Amino acid sequence: MTSLEYNASKISVELKQLTFREHQLEDRKKILCVFRELRKRADFEHTEEAAATEDEIEGINKDLKQISEKKAELQKTYEEILVSKDQKKIDDKESQAGFDEDDS
């Protein structure tokens, strides 16, 4: 496995982990929003629990934003690695073709 392949594999794993974490946070946020709505309907929206829920939702939103930014960075790097890998293959084929022509 080349260095490029190793890096691509490592980034791919990290992207999968970030996506999994993102889904966990989104699910947690949905649950908290349901709790918020229930409190609102029961006129308990101004309690300490409600405030804690709002704080947690805000924290989740920040985490989701950070994950999104990190995923975008990793995706860009991953694509750059793939382009480099493809270019290396093209260069190798061209140099091999050059050797074949010289042998004739």
Contact map, one row per residue, 1 for C-alpha under 8 A:
11101100000000000000000000000000000000000000000000000000000000000000000000000000000000000000000000000000
11111100000000000000000000000000000000000000000000000000000000000000000000000000000000000000000000000000
11111110000000000000000000000000000000000000000000000000000000000000000000000000000000000000000000000000
01111111000000000000000000000000000000000000000000000000000000000000000000000000100010000000000000000000
11111111100000000000000000000000000000000000000000000000000000000000000000000000000010000000000000000000
11111111110000000000000000000000000000000000000000000000000000000000000000000000000000000000000000000000
00111111111000000000000000000000000000000000000000000000000000000000000000000000100000000000000000000000
00011111111100000000000000000000000000000000000000000000000000000000000000000100110000000000000000000000
00001111111110000000000000000000000000000000000000000000000000000000000000000000000000000000000000000000
00000111111111000000000000000000000000000000000000000000000000000000000000000000000000000000000000000000
00000011111111100000000000000000000000000000000000000000000000000000000001100100000000000000000000000000
00000001111111110000000000000000000000000000000000000000000000000000000000000100000000000000000000000000
00000000111111111000000000000000000000000000000000000000000000000000000000000000000000000000000000000000
00000000011111111100000000000000000000000000000000000000000000000000000000000000000000000000000000000000
00000000001111111110000000000000000000000000000000000000000000000000001001100000000000000000000000000000
00000000000111111111000000000000000000000000000000000000000000000000000000000000000000000000000000000000
00000000000011111111100000000000000000000000000000000000000000000000000000000000000000000000000000000000
00000000000001111111110000000000000000000000000000000000000000000010001000000000000000000000000000000000
00000000000000111111111000000000000000000000000000000000000000000000000000000000000000000000000000000000
00000000000000011111111100000000000000000000000000000000000000000000000000000000000000000000000000000000
00000000000000001111111110000000000000000000000000000000000000000000000000000000000000000000000000000000
00000000000000000111111111000000000000000000000000000000000000010010000000000000000000000000000000000000
00000000000000000011111111100000000000000000000000000000000000000000000000000000000000000000000000000000
00000000000000000001111111110000000000000000000000000000000000000000000000000000000000000000000000000000
00000000000000000000111111111000000000000000000000000000000100010000000000000000000000000000000000000000
00000000000000000000011111111100000000000000000000000000000100010000000000000000000000000000000000000000
00000000000000000000001111111110000000000000000000000000000000000000000000000000000000000000000000000000
00000000000000000000000111111111000000000000000000000000000000000000000000000000000000000000000000000000
00000000000000000000000011111111100000000000000000000000100100000000000000000000000000000000000000000000
00000000000000000000000001111111110000000000000000000000000000000000000000000000000000000000000000000000
00000000000000000000000000111111111000000000000000000000000000000000000000000000000000000000000000000000
00000000000000000000000000011111111100000000000000001000100000000000000000000000000000000000000000000000
00000000000000000000000000001111111110000000000000000000100000000000000000000000000000000000000000000000
00000000000000000000000000000111111111000000000000000000000000000000000000000000000000000000000000000000
00000000000000000000000000000011111111100000000000000000000000000000000000000000000000000000000000000000
00000000000000000000000000000001111111110000100001001000000000000000000000000000000000000000000000000000
00000000000000000000000000000000111111111000000000000000000000000000000000000000000000000000000000000000
00000000000000000000000000000000011111111100000000000000000000000000000000000000000000000000000000000000
00000000000000000000000000000000001111111111100001000000000000000000000000000000000000000000000000000000
00000000000000000000000000000000000111111111100000000000000000000000000000000000000000000000000000000000
00000000000000000000000000000000000011111111000000000000000000000000000000000000000000000000000000000000
00000000000000000000000000000000000001111111100000000000000000000000000000000000000000000000000000000000
00000000000000000000000000000000000000111111110000000000000000000000000000000000000000000000000000000000
00000000000000000000000000000000000000111111111001000000000000000000000000000000000000000000000000000000
00000000000000000000000000000000000100110111111001000000000000000000000000000000000000000000000000000000
00000000000000000000000000000000000000000011111101100000000000000000000000000000000000000000000000000000
00000000000000000000000000000000000000000001111111100000000000000000000000000000000000000000000000000000
00000000000000000000000000000000000000000000011111110000000000000000000000000000000000000000000000000000
00000000000000000000000000000000000000000000001111111000000000000000000000000000000000000000000000000000
00000000000000000000000000000000000100100001111111111100000000000000000000000000000000000000000000000000
00000000000000000000000000000000000000000000011111111110000000000000000000000000000000000000000000000000
00000000000000000000000000000000000000000000000111111111000000000000000000000000000000000000000000000000
00000000000000000000000000000001000100000000000011111111100000000000000000000000000000000000000000000000
00000000000000000000000000000000000000000000000001111111110000000000000000000000000000000000000000000000
00000000000000000000000000000000000000000000000000111111111000000000000000000000000000000000000000000000
00000000000000000000000000000000000000000000000000011111111100000000000000000000000000000000000000000000
00000000000000000000000000001001100000000000000000001111111110000000000000000000000000000000000000000000
00000000000000000000000000000000000000000000000000000111111111000000000000000000000000000000000000000000
00000000000000000000000000000000000000000000000000000011111111100000000000000000000000000000000000000000
00000000000000000000000011001000000000000000000000000001111111110000000000000000000000000000000000000000
00000000000000000000000000000000000000000000000000000000111111111000000000000000000000000000000000000000
00000000000000000000000000000000000000000000000000000000011111111100000000000000000000000000000000000000
00000000000000000000000000000000000000000000000000000000001111111110000000000000000000000000000000000000
00000000000000000000010011000000000000000000000000000000000111111111000000000000000000000000000000000000
00000000000000000000000000000000000000000000000000000000000011111111100000000000000000000000000000000000
00000000000000000000000000000000000000000000000000000000000001111111110000000000000000000000000000000000
00000000000000000100010000000000000000000000000000000000000000111111111000000000000000000000000000000000
00000000000000000000000000000000000000000000000000000000000000011111111100000000000000000000000000000000
00000000000000000000000000000000000000000000000000000000000000001111111110000000000000000000000000000000
00000000000000000000000000000000000000000000000000000000000000000111111111000000000000000000000000000000
00000000000000100100000000000000000000000000000000000000000000000011111111100000000000000000000000000000
00000000000000000000000000000000000000000000000000000000000000000001111111110000000000000000000000000000
00000000000000000000000000000000000000000000000000000000000000000000111111111000000000000000000000000000
00000000001000100000000000000000000000000000000000000000000000000000011111111100000000000000000000000000
00000000001000100000000000000000000000000000000000000000000000000000001111111110000000000000000000000000
00000000000000000000000000000000000000000000000000000000000000000000000111111111000000000000000000000000
00000000000000000000000000000000000000000000000000000000000000000000000011111111100000000000000000000000
00000001001100000000000000000000000000000000000000000000000000000000000001111111110000000000000000000000
00000000000000000000000000000000000000000000000000000000000000000000000000111111111000000000000000000000
00000000000000000000000000000000000000000000000000000000000000000000000000011111111100000000000000000000
00010011000000000000000000000000000000000000000000000000000000000000000000001111111110000000000000000000
00000001000000000000000000000000000000000000000000000000000000000000000000000111111111000000000000000000
00000000000000000000000000000000000000000000000000000000000000000000000000000011111111100000000000000000
00000000000000000000000000000000000000000000000000000000000000000000000000000001111111110000000000000000
00011000000000000000000000000000000000000000000000000000000000000000000000000000111111111000000000000000
00000000000000000000000000000000000000000000000000000000000000000000000000000000011111111100000000000000
00000000000000000000000000000000000000000000000000000000000000000000000000000000001111111110000000000000
00000000000000000000000000000000000000000000000000000000000000000000000000000000000111111111000000000000
00000000000000000000000000000000000000000000000000000000000000000000000000000000000011111111100000000000
00000000000000000000000000000000000000000000000000000000000000000000000000000000000001111111110000000000
00000000000000000000000000000000000000000000000000000000000000000000000000000000000000111111111000000000
00000000000000000000000000000000000000000000000000000000000000000000000000000000000000011111111100000000
00000000000000000000000000000000000000000000000000000000000000000000000000000000000000001111111110000000
00000000000000000000000000000000000000000000000000000000000000000000000000000000000000000111111111000000
00000000000000000000000000000000000000000000000000000000000000000000000000000000000000000011111111100000
00000000000000000000000000000000000000000000000000000000000000000000000000000000000000000001111111110000
00000000000000000000000000000000000000000000000000000000000000000000000000000000000000000000111111111000
00000000000000000000000000000000000000000000000000000000000000000000000000000000000000000000011111111100
00000000000000000000000000000000000000000000000000000000000000000000000000000000000000000000001111111110
00000000000000000000000000000000000000000000000000000000000000000000000000000000000000000000000111111111
00000000000000000000000000000000000000000000000000000000000000000000000000000000000000000000000011111111
00000000000000000000000000000000000000000000000000000000000000000000000000000000000000000000000001111111
00000000000000000000000000000000000000000000000000000000000000000000000000000000000000000000000000111111
00000000000000000000000000000000000000000000000000000000000000000000000000000000000000000000000000011111
